[in-house]
């Protein structure tokens, strides 16, 4: 006891009690996926509150000198049923809100296991172990201090728990922009309190009242054939009347209101007034139909019946071992799971992160949970080591059903998901996301963190050659840009089964009119070569500013490869917008080739006989009014009609140099989160009410230091900050989106003999490193999506390993029997060695 007292007294000053804001990592090791349930348990540092598995706690002690840890070891066992209750558990209430963990919503699934916990304090390097209840005999002050720290750690919300779904409300709705200005026709329409029927068919349920003209029409048809006949949305397309209320959902408390213009369920504070216009007294109405929330809840409860693309109808052989590790779904994280499974099947990512694991961990900062390289290396090791590729822990009694066979415990990359989504408006949430957007987001994060070191992104990076030909002068302009993904259009008019599709549409229309079951789906079959031809075909560019004419003209744009990457990523552009700007998915089958040759798409550069256009920037101001922007009003109007603020649209057109709607739209999507996004366009030196100079003050030294620490020169950091009004976050985005220009300038500086201090740090490479080789490839992986939108549904991936296809479906990893190669969304091709 004397030795124990002496040891505790020596570490007492470094023992901390966690306070509000402290992240307590008591569920997961900072360097591995060990948990308190792992064989060695988890050690929580009682100074930093970081958690470590058995193999890393000694290394952490050696690096930091932190000696005292709280050791948690949990043993899982089945809960014993309460025999005192003959009636058993009460029936679970049916959800009434599209929410999780709050009153009326889905319950957080009740844990069917309970745990025996072994809690003790461990002091290094002596490995002295003190049970939680073994502090007797110590001075009261020492006992109180240690007991308070232990209790606070055990009761604190774990850092990972804060990132999981706790209380999420999917029913939060915005007030419609039409709520206070809705025009209602004076047509004397009066709506009875019951007995409604669609004005265009015999539907008597799923009916919507248009609040402009009083039309009663049926709702949309769902993907499974249920719902309505689309008459309400068709009426909106014909009239433009935006708001409709679902009949049968009106109560004194409100109703379901949908805005076709805003494409969302909305709030209408003037609902009682709008309904009274048609003789409806809200206070006397009763609910007789399911709300949209209830319908969506029903759909979520039936999601297990969804078997598309997952090969659910085939008995699949489970696979375990290195490279066959499943990933737990952390709440709509299947998009992330699918992308990282593919990335860590590529040797360059393995070499960068997994092979250098120990070096990365040794150089990790004081908080490794916030270090990108550490968390990516941890993720890669978890997937490839095989340590976590084991059958899921069963309950010991029931046999798993067919859908559960092959399920693993797998890994739960909470720290990685939290870190990579930090500060991002979408990836920081638990909503479903687009796998292609996440792939590019991850690539961008790797770029930022590999500025001065080996960069695995080089396997995807290629140069795109764009040729613009002015049709008025026949002169051309060649440009090159870096890209990581080939976006392949889908020419639906090239479908091989047009007759079948027409017949299907006729039978479908007839079935809808006669209220009969819909015929079996006929999917469009589009040849891959037709998609490739559409990619390479010249595209007409209207309102092109020709420097040869010094006026607007029409041009043809042709896209080619200036280099071929080691791994070619192809995105099938299945997601598009309808005429009403509602996103929709093309239901199409494209038979992707096992081997692919795109050599015919190689760029040629300036050809003999071609004359280049002068390299002159398009004018943004008129000679008479040097401070008045001359902007393309047609593009501004087009963007405003999409719902973006007028001032944001003006800035988009200005900052993209009047180069068209597509460039302006890209600018808008990149700057939507800027705090001054909707502020008026202000030019340096402008005057008038509310006008300011864009960047009157020099950039702060802190901002400069932050950007320089990423491997850029001071001059580059200055340029980025000045271009973005001293906004650090925007400057970082700007510098990475202009990296080619900056590196070219740096190369020019060096070639002119300028010193490193005058130009760029020697550690910064000149120009993006691009690998090149033959344009012949072999399919090695693809990611598939099921659902009507990238914002919902489910992702899985198939990867070819050891000569066979493997399906990765979150925690389920199995040998694939029928990989649906024609239904993929993102395809990964590997170069065939010459």
Protein Blocks (a to p, Z undefined) as FASTA:
>chain_A
ZZmmmmmmmmmmmpccddehiacdfkbcfkbccdfkbmnlpaddfklopacdfklmmmmm
mmnopabdcddddddddddddfklmnlpadddddfbdcehiahiacddddfbdcdddddd
dddfklpacdfklmghiafklmmmmmmmmmmmmmpccfklmmmcfbdcfkbccddfklmm
cccddehpacdfehiacfkbmbfghiacdfklopacdddddfkopacehlmmmmmmmnop
abdcdehiacfkbccdddfklopacddfklmmmmmmnopafklpccfbdcfklmmmmmmm
mmmmpcghklmmpccdddedehiaccddehhalmmmmmmmmmmmpfklmmmmmmmmmmmm
mmpcfblmlgmklmmmmmmmmmmnommmccdddehlaccdfklgopafbjadfklmmmmm
gopaklmpcbdcdfklmmmmmmmmmmmmmmmgccfklmmgccdddddddfklopacdddd
ddfbdcddddfklpfklmmmmmmmmmmmmmmmnopacdddddddddfklmmmmmmpccdd
ehiacfklopacddddddddfbdcfbdcddddfbccdfkopacdddddddddfbdcfklm
pcebjaehiacdddddddfbdfklmmbccddfklmmmmmmnopafklmmmmmmmnoonaj
klmmmmmmmmmmpmklmgccddehiacehiacfblpccdfklmmmmmmnopafklmmmmm
mmnoopaklmmmmmmmmmmmmmmmmmmmmmnopafklmccfklcghjadddddfbdcdfb
dcddedjbfkgcjddddddeehiacddehjaccddfblcfklcfbdcdddddZZ
